[in-house]
Amino acid sequence: MRASPSAVDVLLTPVHRWVWSDLDRRARKLLTFGQTEEDGARDISRAAERTADPALRILYLRHAADEQRHAVLFRKRGREILDSSRPPVFEANWLAPGERGLDGLDVGSESDQDLLAFLHLSEKAAAGRFVLYEEVLAVDPQTRAVFARILKDEENHMTYTRRELARLAQRREGWRLWRARAGRLWNAYLRVASAIASVFGTAMLALQYFLILPAFAALAKRSARREREGFAASRAETAFGGQY
């Protein structure tokens, strides 16, 4: 199977070009990709341990080895171009996410069919983005070569996951893919909602700090000016005429 970027990613090509244009951001994103690949290798190794299908176990182990190798490639290239003298910049991970691995999927509770469907869609999305990243990284042949090398493995992963899903799910292959796609859309919604909530939370805290707190400080100073200086006079003693 050959990978191609999605229509949305093609429309966002200028944004991807901007994201990857900064050298420091490029290095940090590569390091982030390396961490994602390493996490994916660990999850897929766990899937290999729990599957009862011998052929699928071998494929999972090969897949995990590929992911670990990708992590090494991403980190090596990221460290080569990282400029530690510059302050961190906005990475825009949600605009150029690369591969999201298993994206929080609970490997221990998923069937082989559901896991294969999820992996197929994840690898397909990642491979499509890597094709686009190759295009926008024409100014950096070394990083472009890293994506080209990894892209071949991603296309192999796309192929074997779809083939094995067809073998195991048979007539329910489409249903498994639909469920996996719905799960990915839900995770994407949660990421966007979290990002929006973070922006609104930051804005509300800024408003409280710059508008509400100064108003309370002004009222406190006004109240303080009305207070007499020194000790306040004690109240007159109260005569008690009864038991209470």
N, C-alpha and C positions, 0 to 999 in steps of 0.2 A: 504494500500500500504506500502511495506517495502522499506526502503531507502538503497542505496548502493553508494559508492563513484564512481565518474567518472573515466574513464581510465586515463585521464590526472592527476587527483589527486593521483591515485594509483602510477603512475610513479614518482610523486613528493613526495612520502612518506618520503624519507630521508630529503628533504627540509622542509617539515612540521615538522618533528621530530626536526630539528635544530631550526626552528622558535619558537617552544614551549619549547625548552630545557632551555632557560634562564628564571629565575624566575621573574625578573623585567619586561621583555618583555611579559611574560605570563600574569602578572597582568594588564599591560596597554592595552593589546589586549582585555582582558575580559571587561575592562571599556569601550573600544571602541565598543565592541559588545553590551554592555548595552545601549549605546547612540543610536546605530542603531535600536535596538529593540524598544526603546521608540519612535523614529521617525516613525517607521513602525506602531506602535499602534495608533499614532495620524492620520496618513494617512488613515488607515483602518477604524477608527472611522468616518472620513469624508466621506469615501465611503459608510458607513452604513447610514449616514444622507441623501445622495443624491439618493440612489437606490430606485426604485419604487417596488421592489420585497420584500414582507414581510418576506418570508422564508430566503432569502439571507441576509436581514438586521440583522436577529437574528444571523446567522452564522458569519457575519462580526463582530458583537459586541463581540461574544465569541472569535473570532480570535484576536481582539484588546486587550481583557482582557488577553489572553495568552501572547501576545507580551509584555504587561506591566509587567506581572509576570516574564517573562524571563529577562527583563531589571533589575528587582530587584535582581534576582539570580546572573546574571553576575556581577553586581556592588558589591554585597555583597562579592562574592568570590574574586573579583579583589582587593577590599580594604583589605581583610584578608591577602593576600600574597604580597601586594605592599610594597616594601622596599624603603621608601622615602630617605634614606641616599645614595642611589646609583644614579648616573647620568642616564638620560634617554638613552635607547639604540635604535638601529634601529629596528622598529617594523615589517617591511616587510609585511605590510597590503595587498599588491597586491599579495603576495605569499600565504597568508592564510587569505582570506577575510571574512570567516564566512558567515553571511547572509548580503546581501546588501539592504534588505528592498525593497522598491519600486523603488530604484535607480534613483531618479529624475523624476519618472513618474508623469504626471499631472493628479491627480485623478479626478479633476473637469471636464476634457475634454474627459475622456475615457468612453467607454460603459462598462456595466457589463461584457460582454463576453471578451473584451480585457483585462480588469482588472483581471478577473479570470484566463485567460491564462498566464498573466504575473506573477501573484501570484503563480500559480501552478509550473511554471518553477523555480521561485525564491526559493520556499519552498523545491522543489526537490533538487536543487543544495546545499542549506544550509544543508538539512538533510544528504545528501551524505558526505559532509565535516565533519559534526558532528560525523558520524560513524568513519571516519578516525581519527578525533581528539581524540576520545575515545581510539583508538588503540595506538596512539603515547603518550598519557598521562598516561600510565600505572604506571609511577613513582609518579603520583599525584592523588591518589584515590578520593580525595574530589572534585577536578576540573573535573575529569572524571565522577563523579556522577552527577555533574551539567549538563554536556552535555548529559548524558544518560537520565536524567529527561526531558530535553528540547526536546530531539530527539523524544520522544513519541508524543509530541504536534505537532512537525514539520511533522511527518508522518500523523497525523490526518488532518493537514492543506493541505497536498498533496492530501489526499483522497477527502475531501469535495470540494476543488477547481476544481478538475477534474470531479467530479460527477455533480456539478452545471454547469460547462461549457458544459458538454454533454447535460444537460437538456435545457439550454438556447440557445446554438448555434446549436444544433442538427447536421445537415449534414455539417455545416461549422466549426466544432470543430477543425479539422486538420489545416484549413486555419488560424484560430485564433492562434493556437499554433505556426505555422510557423512564423506569423508576430511578435509574442512576442519573439520568439527565435532570429529573425533577429534584433529586437530592443536591446536585451541583448548583442548580438555580437557587435553591433555598439557602445554601451556604453563601452564594454570591450576594443574595439579599441581606443576609445577616452581616456580611462584611460592609456593605454599603450603609446599612442602618447604623452599624457601630461607628463608622467614619462620620456620618452626619451627626449622630449623638455627641461624638467627641467635639465636633466643631461648635455645635450649639452650647455644649457645656463650657467650652473655653470662652465663648462669647458672653455667656451669662456671668461667669466669674469675672471677666474683664469689666462688664457693666457694674457689677457689685463693687468692685475695687475702685473704679474711677468715678462713679456717680453716687452710689448709695452710701458707701463708707465716708466720703467727704461731707455729705449732708449730716450724718450722725456726728461726725467730729465737730462740725460747726455748731450744732445744737448743744453738744456737751460743753464747748467753750462758752457759749452764751449762758448756759446754766451755771457754769463755774464763776462767771463774773458777778452773778447775783448773790453768791454766798459771801458771808462776812469772813474776814480774815481772823485767824486765831481760833481759840477755843470757844464753843458755843455755851451760853449760860444754861445752867441746869434748871430743870423744871421745879416749880415750888412744891414743897412737901404737901402731901394730901392727908387731911385729918381723917382718921378712921373712927367712926362712931359706933361701929357694930362689930360683930364677929367676923364678917366678910368684907 
